[in-house]
Amino acid sequence: MLRATCQRPNVREENIVSMVKQNNLDQDKLVREDFGIRIKEELTLVDARVLPPPRYHDSGREANVHPHVGQWNMIDKKMVNGGTVQFWTCLNFSYKLRNVETATTICNELVNMCVSKGMQFSANSLLPIRSANPSQIEEALIGVHDQSMARLASMGQNGKQLQLLIIILPDQSGSYGKVKGICETELGIVSQCCKPANLTRLSKQYFENVALKINVKVGGRNNVLSDAIQRRIPLVSDLPTIIFGADVTHPQPGEYSGPSIAAVVASVDWPEITKYSGLVSAQHHREEIIQDLYRTTVDPQRGVIYRGMIR
């Protein structure tokens, strides 16, 4: 599937043109006479524009990005706003990386990368880095949550919680959804999952990519648009503006009872409009209109109360 769909633009163009010529639908009597459709063999030309590149923090050796063939890397660059991670630990479900020293080395490399890119990241984990049985994922995650809360309470950090849990996934695939479901929806722990196969080489580029993900998860911003900083985005830069996005995801075909999931996001950092907050809400099966977008209730004492996703 990936090999068939992930193609270079020129290769995809050649395939489309070849398919059109081979089908020769323009000479088909049904298409031409009954439906009155004419099909050209050439692709339609559409005007395009080159999107402006993002900008990174001035403290890095390179603040401005010069993309090459539509891509760039984080070498000599720093995040615009580095997040803070004071309380973290690591849970290892991999048998191949079972050695505690190996897991510690991986965590140290990742922490150092986060710091080098502009984050404030404690060098010491809140709990010792530990390994766990991949067949007991839920028990291990709950144990880390309970132990971290007890540890923070003993440190006088009541009300605080684990800010990041680095998880080395099991060697066999298929556990990611379960791990995320428990961490994000049941325990309220921000997690960063890593595949064991990607960690064995201690690749600098891989740790850079993971650092970017971690920074966003803990409230930082990786980059912003230069045009946004210089107030050159039409309409958006002129007045304080919020940009909203909304969508509804439906159950797969053949599922007749599952709820549809509505999601709404909104920018919170004008004028850069780079950082977004989001809300999700379950609603009736295959309902396309977001039911909980605007919702009000009337309280005898407090009057009208706005409870929707947008208030």
Long-range contacts (C-beta under 8 A, 24 or more apart in sequence): 13-43, 16-43, 17-41, 17-42, 17-43, 52-225, 52-226, 52-227, 53-226, 54-222, 54-223, 54-224, 54-225, 54-226, 55-80, 55-223, 55-224, 55-225, 55-226, 55-229, 56-80, 56-222, 56-223, 57-81, 57-82, 57-118, 59-118, 60-118, 64-226, 65-223, 73-205, 73-208, 74-117, 74-208, 74-211, 74-212, 77-117, 78-117, 78-118, 79-117, 79-118, 79-119, 79-212, 79-215, 79-220, 79-221, 79-222, 79-223, 80-220, 80-221, 80-222, 80-223, 80-224, 80-274, 81-118, 81-220, 81-221, 82-114, 82-117, 82-118, 82-119, 82-120, 82-215, 82-220, 83-119, 83-120, 83-214, 83-215, 83-216, 83-217, 83-218, 83-219, 83-220, 84-119, 84-120, 84-121, 84-163, 84-218, 84-219, 85-114, 85-119, 85-120, 85-121, 85-122, 85-163, 85-164, 85-214, 85-218, 86-120, 86-122, 86-163, 87-122, 87-126, 87-148, 87-152, 87-157, 87-160, 87-161, 87-162, 87-163, 87-164, 88-121, 88-122, 88-125, 88-126, 88-162, 88-163, 88-164, 88-165, 88-166, 89-125, 89-126, 89-127, 89-128, 89-129, 89-130, 89-144, 89-148, 89-162, 89-165, 89-166, 90-125, 90-129, 90-130, 90-165, 90-166, 90-167, 90-168, 91-130, 91-131, 91-132, 91-140, 91-141, 91-144, 91-165, 91-166, 91-167, 91-168, 92-129, 92-130, 92-131, 92-132, 92-167, 92-168, 93-131, 93-132, 93-133, 93-134, 93-137, 93-140, 93-167, 93-168, 93-169, 93-170, 93-175, 94-131, 94-134, 94-168, 94-169, 94-170, 94-171, 94-196, 95-134, 95-170, 95-171, 96-171, 96-196, 96-200, 97-168, 97-196, 97-199, 97-200, 98-131, 100-129, 100-130, 100-131, 103-129, 103-131, 103-168, 104-129, 105-202, 106-168, 106-194, 106-199, 106-202, 107-166, 109-202, 109-207, 110-166, 110-207, 110-210, 110-211, 110-214, 113-204, 113-207, 113-208, 113-210, 113-211, 114-211, 114-214, 114-215, 117-208, 117-211, 117-212, 117-215, 118-215, 118-220, 119-211, 119-214, 119-215, 119-218, 119-220, 126-151, 126-152, 126-162, 127-151, 134-170, 134-171, 134-172, 134-175, 137-170, 137-175, 137-178, 137-179, 137-182, 138-178, 138-182, 141-165, 141-179, 141-182, 141-183, 141-187, 141-189, 142-182, 142-187, 144-189, 145-187, 145-189, 161-188, 161-189, 162-189, 162-190, 163-190, 163-218, 164-190, 164-191, 164-192, 164-214, 164-217, 164-218, 165-189, 165-190, 165-191, 165-192, 166-191, 166-192, 166-194, 167-191, 167-192, 167-193, 167-194, 168-194, 168-196, 168-199, 169-193, 169-194, 169-195, 169-196, 170-196, 171-196, 190-217, 190-218, 192-217, 221-269, 221-272, 221-274, 221-275, 223-274, 224-272, 224-274, 225-272, 225-274, 228-271, 228-272, 228-273, 228-274, 229-271, 229-272, 231-271, 233-271, 233-273, 236-270, 236-271, 236-273, 237-271, 240-270, 240-271, 241-267, 241-270, 241-271, 241-273, 242-266, 242-267, 242-268, 242-270, 243-267, 243-273, 244-310, 245-276, 246-290, 246-293, 248-283, 248-287, 248-288, 248-289, 248-290, 250-285, 250-286, 251-285, 251-286, 256-285, 257-285, 258-285, 259-283, 259-284, 259-285, 260-284, 260-285, 260-286, 260-287, 260-288, 262-290, 262-291, 262-292, 262-293, 262-309, 264-290, 264-293, 264-309, 264-310, 266-310, 279-309, 281-309
